[in-house]
Amino acid sequence: MLEFAILLAKKAGDFLKDHAQDEIMVEHKGRIDLVTNMDHTSQAMIVGEIDRTFPDHSIIAEEGVGKEKSSAYTWFIDPLDGTTNFVHHLPFFCVSIAVRRLDKPFIGVCYNPISGDLFHAQVSKGAYRNGKRIFVSKTQLLIDSLVATGFPYTHEKLKKIMTSFSHVLGKARGIRRMGSAALDLCYVAAGSFDAFWEEGLKPWDMAAGVTILQEAGGLVTSLDGGSFDLYRGDILASNSLVHQEILKCM
């Protein structure tokens, strides 16, 4: 199943790379929440293959696909995480594919076809970047940390979000806003970032990256420090060592 997920991510990712310079048809799911014809095509490729290979598995995908089956396995598909980057020809986006077994992390795959970075993990078998085992950083203090964040597509909580942002900015070495939550989680797993936080996310944004991060030794909670809930939409992910410092900033 892991090998199959990797092949799917590569197939869809390479399609996106090959067509990145084509004319892109952009639609709006919200005022600044974009979807393109490439999202739809990538998703159709992935979902079609899963349906043919694992017809009894459930599928939850970003662009309006929900197939509830009786199987213990559910696939979470983000066919193009970082659509806004893709539309603006910024090379930071990925195909994100996760499998949960009995609603617990099982497999995670994220593939950035531009950089060639392929992250994958399977529960209890470790996390890997391009075939090499990865681990979270050993940074112990927030002042020595590079952290990542993202902003929701609605501005309803803008004041609260910017307050938290300013608190972290005042205590961390630096903050980056890259535009792909799935890849942000992967780079925490690889030790490039020491932490990542965001709210307003969907399950397909986080499912693969969380599996990869946890297998790399990372810690994931909600923004209030409680247990992480894939369906709640907020996340604080870290190397575990700087977690409490960032929670105080929230």
C-alpha positions, 0 to 999 in steps of 0.5 A: 500500500505504501509503494502504491501511494508513492507511485500515485504521488509521483504520477500526479506530481509529475503531471503537475510539473509537466503542465505547470506552465500551461494555461491554468483555469482558476476558480474561487472556492472563497474570496482567496481560496483557489482551485484549478483544473490541475487540482481536479485532474490530479485528484481524478488520477489519484482517486481513480487508481485507488478505486480500481486497486482498493475498491472497498477503501473509503476516500476523502479528497479535497475537491468534493470527493467522499466515498464511504466504505466499510473498510478499516482504511480511509485515504485522504487526498490533497491533489495539489497542496499549495494551489496559490503557489502553483498559480503564481509559479512558486515551486513550493507545492506537493501532492499529499496522500495519507492512509488512516487505519481505524482512524489512526495514522498508517501511511503518509506520502508528500511529493514536491515534483519541482524540488524532487523531495519525496517524504514518506512514512509508515507507522512504526517504520520511521520517516524518510526523505528521498529514501534517507531516514529523517528525524526532528531537530534537537533545538531546545529554545524558541530563540534558536528556532526557525518556525513556520505558519500559515493563515486561513482563507477567512479573516474572521480571526485575523486579530487573534491570529496576528496576536499569536504571530507577533508573540512567536515573532518576538521570541523565535529566530524567524518565521516562514510562511511557505504556503503548503501545510503538508510540506511545512509538516514534512520540513519539521519532520526533517529538522529544517523547521523546529515547529509549525502552527496553523488553524483553519486547516482540513484533514487532507491538509494534515493527514500525511504530514502528521504521520511523517512528523510523528514517525520522525519523532515530532509532537503534535497537539491542538493550539490549546495543548490538547490532543490533536484532532484531525477534524478540528482544523488547528495544529501545533507541530514541533520537535517536542522540545520547543512545544511548551514555549510556543504554546505560551505564545498561543 
